[in-house]
Amino acid sequence: MSAPRMATKQKVVIVGAGPVGSLAAIYAANRGHDVEVYELRSDLRDPSTTPLNFTRSINLALSERGLNAMRHAGQPKLIDHVTAVTLPMRGRMIHGKNPSGELYEVSQDYDIHGRAILAIDRGGLNKRLLDILEDMPNVTLFFNHKLTGADFKNNKAWFEIRKDAEQSKETVPEIEVDFDLMIGADGAHSAVRYHMMKYTRMDYQQEYIDTLWCEFQIKPQDGKSSLSRFKISPDHLHIWPGREFMFIAIPSEDGSFTCTLFAPAAVFSQLESFSSQPDGTSKISLFFDTYFPGVTNLIPPPDLLSSFNQNPHLPLISIKCKPYHHSSSAVILGDAAHAMVPFYGQGMNAGLEDVRILFAILDKHARMDENSDADASSDGTAASQRARALAEYTAVRIPDAHAIIDLALQNYIEMRSSVLSPLYRFRKSLEEY
Ligand code: FAD
């Protein structure tokens, strides 16, 4: 697919080489711009890179929204390169125990036509996007570069070069970079957004929900063929709804499952107190047997305790802001613009969709100027064209992004409680009666 070209070649600086920043760089490079990508961390693909807590590789659900954005990136091999490392999940599998103490699982398909969402490792997806970028001649990647300041009136930014973002705090003096357009894809705690707020009247709202998350793992079974290495169905997103909290498991290619416990901070405190007790293993086992029946058959209780102790307990933030741009010089995408709780499985998908929509609008304005014979080769015209496009992007995108943020918050109740089958709820009500 050949992408429409913008009227003039521009210098596009992208901050953040996560999934959204990397896809945005592919879109910008495909339009012939000079693209520079600045990333705080070292290159994920470097085996010596030690991941920071907040960059932990989690398994995500990649849906049509995200796939469609990749399909329109103008890089035919991108979709195959990415989907090669995914596993289709055709539905969710609800796990529970009936009143007679028997374990049950109920499959709920996502789609009557059998379409699936795809399980993918976030790090794996990110690496594959970086592979594509590396092959594009008009893209330069700068790892270990942290945005520390930006002047959106004079289109200048400053980056601190970190010797090794993970291991050393040693820095060399900042470098100054100029740009026509800066795309901020630097995540929920975005520095681009922070600096943009000094130039634009941005409304901003953030909320930490009273839920923490921690990762666990169901290990593959040894010495079996690739399919039978999975201890539970590999084509489902598994949910143990605990009403006030939940446990989920998403399959990985190697036969393991990446699992996440979501629970209120008070529950985490209670579980933390077990770790110092001599009978901590049996207490955590009792907790899982009570709320997530069957999990201790898949993860031995000592592993549950050690994962709980060793893996970080991380918060969940939801962010709304408005506008998403400043004049012709800056725009924020992905979590930088709309971090959301993960219960709708759409945070990254919506961020990838941002990229598709932003570039469709930029292309539309470039075409409009071409048709009206405007001299888009002059800097002033290119800037005013961008300013109009970015204003339209903010207007179009905010209602949708805010809606999905609200849906994500509501879906926590759906996943942890409403998914329980009507039959189960009926039995439960008889029991309570
Ligand atoms: P990030 O992935 O946060 O990347 C931002 C990048 O910017 C990072 O590489 C960071 O190092 C860099 N950076 C930060 N500051 C600077 C700076 N000052 N200078 C330079 N670089 C900087 N989404 C889904 O679609 N489906 C799911 O199933 C799903 N499940 C999730 C489960 C959990 C438990 C969580 C926590 C999230 C989940 N998400 C899911 C959300 C998804 O992870 C995020 O929406 C997605 O990672 C956002 O991508 P991003 O590129 O915008 O930001």
Residues whose N, C-alpha, C, O or C-beta is under 5 A from the ligand:
A	BS01	FAD	V15 G16 A17 G18 P19 V20 G21 Y38 E39 L40 R41 N59 L60 A61 H145 K146 L147 A185 D186 G187 A188 A191 L333 G334 D335 A336 P342 G345 Q346 G347 M348 N349 G351
